[in-house]
Amino acid sequence: MQTQGTLPEIRKTVVLQAPIEKVWKAVATSEGIASWWMPNTFEPVMGRDFILHAGQFGDSPCKVTEIDPPNRLGFDWGKDWHITFELKQLEEGKTEFTLIHSGWDAEKLTEFGQPHTVIRGIMDGGWEKIVKEKLPATIEV
């Protein structure tokens, strides 16, 4: 049940032609994340603070909140958002990857004063491209 003002999470799933260990390395290491998303200071350590270098939007503070190799990674992003990467081994050499971006609230503004309602739409399109195009292009080589 959604509370007042809560917007649905963004959820993107893709099947990658790569073993789960290779996908985990791409989504749970600093170099891996930088190769398909953005530069960062990520370390796969529970409770570790890190920075996402978001280009013109500056640096975003993040914190690792969940780590279960090679199946799940979760982190807080900025003041409101939470990102989860879920990996599921399919048949030999294939991995299902799901990105979940939650923490959306119609009543809230981002750090830059933009309404979540507007940014959620932009991010939804951005994640579509990142998860369905950039990530496979990086991993399936």
Protein Blocks (a to p, Z undefined) as FASTA:
>chain_A
ZZehiacdddddddddbdfklmmmmmmcfklmmmmmcgcfbdcdehiacdddehjnopad
dddfbdcdfkbccddehjlbccddddddddehiacdddddehiafkbccfkopafklmmm
mmmmmmmmmmmmmmmmmmmZZ
